[in-house]
Amino acid sequence: MDNEIFSLKGQNAIITGGATGLGFAMAKCLTSVGAKVIIVGIESEEVLAAACKNIGINSSYYQFDITKTDETPALVDNIIEKYGQIHILINNAGNHCKKPIEEMNVEDFTNVLDVHIVASFALTKALIPHMKEHQKGSVIFISSMTGFLGQPYVTGYSAAKSAVLGMVRTLATEVSAQGVRINAIAPGWIDTPMLHKALDGDPERKNKILRRTPMKKFGKPEDIGWAAVYLCSDAASFVNGICLVVDGGALIGF
């Protein structure tokens, strides 16, 4: 058995939204198995630099708004020129809008799709020719439980995360023969500041989530990080076009 099969030594990874939350956890996990990580985010340089300091020496950052898709090809060219071959792309950056349909206007809806779908498409499109040239690449999109379950007041988010699944399946059939695998991760309810913001003070909603989760607990950010390591590694060399649900069993809970 190859005890290095989960290693990402010598590989460069781009993670959008990598300064905080699940993106930060994925960056930490990828660097722990040898990858060099470039986090891309809209946060201040101070926040991005602090994140890299916490991630470790194998990390760096670009301050960039991924919705500026006309500038995306230049960003990718700059990263490749500086770091060389890019082996991994994790489309993690996201935004949210929680409103009933009567209050959610078209701008609210499209703003969510612009980040989750349009921007991630543009970044993936810019990197695919590079990955195909090297006959190696792993692209991960982050979906959500709302891609599978109906949840009120998040029409834009649900539409975006459902669209991610279609994009994964289509791209996987299109580029994997050239060595580029396309997959997704759907996090369940993970113990992050965002979860606490949603649940603190709402014990009914918290209990509802835990009741439908067979493991009766929330996940940890690193649970998503290790799932990303697996999908990027040679251990998953024949895993393509799937969505790995990391949810403690919530989708099948009764």
GUMIPA-256141 format. One record per residue (C-alpha): residue number from 0; residue in one letter; x, y, z. Coordinates in steps of 0.25 Angstrom, whole numbers, plus 2048, in hexadecimal, padded with zeros to 3 digits. Last residue first. Layout:
NUM  A  X  Y  Z
...
This chain:
253  F  772  829  828
252  G  780  82C  824
251  I  785  829  815
250  L  789  837  812
249  A  78E  839  820
248  G  798  82E  820
247  G  7A3  835  827
246  D  7A3  83F  81C
245  V  7AF  83E  813
244  V  7A8  83C  806
243  L  7B2  839  7FB
242  C  7AC  83E  7EE
241  I  7B1  835  7E2
240  G  7B6  838  7D4
239  N  7C3  831  7D5
238  V  7C9  827  7DF
237  F  7D3  81E  7D8
236  S  7E0  825  7DD
235  A  7DA  827  7EB
234  A  7E5  821  7F3
233  D  7EE  829  7E9
232  S  7EA  835  7F1
231  C  7E1  841  7EF
230  L  7D4  83A  7F3
229  Y  7DB  835  800
228  V  7E1  842  804
227  A  7D3  849  801
226  A  7CD  83F  80A
225  W  7D7  841  815
224  G  7D4  850  814
223  I  7C5  84E  815
222  D  7C7  846  822
221  E  7D1  851  826
220  P  7C6  85A  828
219  K  7BF  851  832
218  G  7B2  84B  831
217  F  7A6  84D  83A
216  K  7A1  842  843
215  K  796  838  844
214  M  79D  82D  83B
213  P  790  82A  835
212  T  78D  838  831
211  R  77E  83B  82F
210  R  77C  83E  83E
209  L  789  847  83E
208  I  783  850  834
207  K  776  851  83B
206  N  77C  853  848
205  K  784  85F  842
204  R  778  865  83C
203  E  770  864  849
202  P  77C  86A  851
201  D  77C  877  849
200  G  784  880  852
199  D  791  87C  84B
198  L  78D  875  83F
197  A  790  87D  833
196  K  79C  885  839
195  H  7A1  878  83F
194  L  7A1  872  831
193  M  7A9  87E  82B
192  P  7B3  87D  836
191  T  7B5  86F  832
190  D  7B1  861  838
189  I  7AD  85A  82B
188  W  79F  857  826
187  G  7A1  84E  81A
186  P  7AB  852  810
185  A  7A8  84E  801
184  I  7B6  84B  7FB
183  A  7B7  84B  7EC
182  N  7BF  845  7E1
181  I  7C6  847  7D4
180  R  7D2  83F  7CF
179  V  7DC  844  7C5
178  G  7E5  83A  7BE
177  Q  7E1  83C  7AF
176  A  7D6  832  7AF
175  S  7D0  839  7BB
174  V  7CD  846  7B3
173  E  7BF  845  7AE
172  T  7B8  83A  7B6
171  A  7BD  840  7C3
170  L  7B9  84E  7BE
169  T  7AA  84A  7BC
168  R  7A9  843  7CA
167  V  7B0  84E  7D1
166  M  7A8  859  7CA
165  G  79B  852  7CE
164  L  79F  850  7DC
163  V  7A3  85F  7DD
162  A  795  863  7D8
161  S  78F  85D  7E4
160  K  798  866  7ED
159  A  794  872  7E5
158  A  785  86F  7E5
157  S  786  86D  7F4
156  Y  78D  879  7F7
155  G  784  882  7EF
154  T  777  87B  7F5
153  V  77C  87C  803
152  Y  76F  880  80B
151  P  76B  872  80E
150  Q  773  865  80D
149  G  770  85A  803
148  L  77B  84F  804
147  F  785  84A  7F9
146  G  78C  856  7F4
145  T  788  85D  801
144  M  792  854  808
143  S  79D  85B  801
142  S  7A6  85B  7F5
141  I  7B5  85F  7F6
140  F  7BC  85D  7E8
139  I  7C9  855  7E7
138  V  7D2  855  7DB
137  S  7DD  84A  7DA
136  G  7E8  84B  7D0
135  K  7F1  843  7C7
134  Q  7F4  842  7B8
133  H  7FE  84D  7B9
132  E  7F7  854  7AD
131  K  7EA  850  7B2
130  M  7ED  858  7BF
129  H  7F1  864  7B8
128  P  7E5  864  7AF
127  I  7DC  862  7BB
126  L  7E1  86D  7C3
125  A  7DA  879  7BD
124  K  7CD  871  7BB
123  T  7CD  86D  7CA
122  L  7CF  87C  7CE
121  A  7C3  880  7C5
120  F  7BA  875  7CA
119  S  7BD  879  7D8
118  A  7B9  887  7D6
117  V  7AD  884  7CE
116  I  7A8  879  7D8
115  H  7AA  87C  7E7
114  V  7AD  88B  7E6
113  D  7A4  890  7DA
112  L  799  886  7DF
111  V  798  88D  7EC
110  N  798  89B  7E6
109  T  78E  896  7DC
108  F  783  893  7E7
107  D  785  8A0  7EF
106  E  785  8A8  7E2
105  V  778  8A1  7DE
104  N  771  8A5  7EB
103  M  770  89C  7F7
102  E  764  8A2  800
101  E  759  89B  7FA
100  I  761  88E  7F9
99  P  764  88E  808
98  K  772  893  80B
97  K  780  88C  80F
96  C  78A  891  805
95  H  798  88A  805
94  N  7A6  88C  800
93  G  7B1  882  7FB
92  A  7BF  87F  7F9
91  N  7C2  870  7F8
90  N  7C6  86D  7EA
89  I  7D2  864  7ED
88  L  7DC  863  7E2
87  I  7E8  859  7E2
86  H  7F4  856  7DA
85  I  7F9  864  7D6
84  Q  806  863  7CF
83  G  810  86F  7D1
82  Y  80F  877  7DE
81  K  812  886  7D8
80  E  80E  884  7CA
79  I  803  87B  7CD
78  I  7FD  885  7D7
77  N  7FE  891  7CE
76  D  7F8  889  7C2
75  V  7EC  885  7CB
74  L  7EA  894  7D0
73  A  7EB  898  7C1
72  P  7E0  88E  7BD
71  T  7D7  893  7C9
70  E  7D7  8A2  7C6
69  D  7CB  8A1  7BD
68  T  7C4  899  7C8
67  K  7C4  8A4  7D2
66  T  7BB  89B  7DB
65  I  7C8  894  7E0
64  D  7CB  8A1  7E8
63  F  7DA  8A0  7EA
62  Q  7E4  8A1  7F6
61  Y  7EF  896  7F2
60  Y  7F5  88D  7FD
59  S  800  885  801
58  S  801  877  808
57  N  80C  86D  80A
56  I  812  875  816
55  G  807  872  81F
54  I  7F7  872  820
53  N  7F7  87C  82B
52  K  801  886  825
51  C  7F9  884  818
50  A  7EC  888  81F
49  A  7F3  894  825
48  A  7F7  899  817
47  L  7E9  897  812
46  V  7E3  89F  81D
45  E  7EE  8AA  81C
44  E  7EC  8AB  80D
43  S  7DE  8AE  80F
42  E  7D4  8A3  80B
41  I  7D0  8A1  7FD
40  G  7D6  893  7FC
39  V  7DF  88A  7F5
38  I  7E8  880  7FD
37  I  7F4  87A  7F6
36  V  7F8  86D  7FC
35  K  804  864  7FB
34  A  801  856  7FD
33  G  809  84D  807
32  V  7FF  845  80F
31  S  7FD  850  81A
30  T  7FC  85A  80F
29  L  7EF  854  80A
28  C  7E9  853  818
27  K  7EC  861  81B
26  A  7E6  866  80E
25  M  7DA  85E  810
24  A  7D8  864  81E
23  F  7DA  872  818
22  G  7CF  86F  80D
21  L  7C6  869  817
20  G  7C6  876  81F
19  T  7CF  881  81C
18  A  7DB  885  813
17  G  7D9  87B  808
16  G  7CD  882  802
15  T  7D2  87D  7F4
14  I  7DC  871  7F6
13  I  7E8  870  7EB
12  A  7F0  864  7ED
11  N  7FF  861  7E9
10  Q  804  852  7EA
9  G  812  84E  7ED
8  K  80E  846  7F9
7  L  7FF  843  7F9
6  S  800  836  801
5  F  7F4  82D  802
4  I  7FA  821  7FA
3  E  807  823  802
2  N  805  816  80A
1  D  805  80E  7FD
0  M  800  800  800
